[in-house]
């Protein structure tokens, strides 16, 4: 098993995280990521920076926009929680919309009418949308 490197270049960090180097630069630019620089100005990804990048990546993968990620990583827990609570509410609304879409689509598959316009149930689904 290969020993884990404590310090990584941007290319090494990007490869480990599965993102492009420009993505890490952008995250740093917008304030989602803090990365130390060496004496020559090169970015040095230590374990703290990598963990922060993993957090940004996870938050992005669960649906937060980059501004939401920055806000969710705010130093004040109350501020961060407000952003996360708002995202939870948004995702819950999306789940309801998706469930309604599934019900509608299941009905259209099973509908006995040749054309959906002929079906009173389909018409009701459309009116309720």
PEFENQUI-V661540 format. One line per field, one symbol per residue. ss: DSSP state (~ for helix, > for strand, _ for the rest). phi: phi as a letter, one per 40 degrees, with the letter a starting at -180 (. if undefined). psi: psi as a letter, one per 30 degrees, with the letter a starting at -180 (. if undefined). A space follows every 50 residues. Layout:
ss: ???
phi: ???
psi: ???
This chain:
ss: _______>_~~~~~~~~___~~~~~~~~~~_____>>_____>>>_~~~~ ~~~~~~~~~~~____~~~~~~~____~~~~~~~~~~~~~~~~~~~~~~~~ ~~~~~~~~~~_____~~~_~~~~~~~~~_
phi: .cccccbbcccccccccgbcdcccccdcdcgcabbcbcccgccbcccccc cccccdcccccchccccccdccbcccddcccccccccdcccccccccccc ccccccccccccccbcccccccccdcccc
psi: kkkkkeklleeeeeeefgllefeeeeeeefgfkkklkafggkkjjaeeee eeeeeeeeeefggkleeeeeefgkejeeeeeeeeeeeeeeeeeeeeeeee eeeeeeeeefkfkekfffkeeeeeeeef.
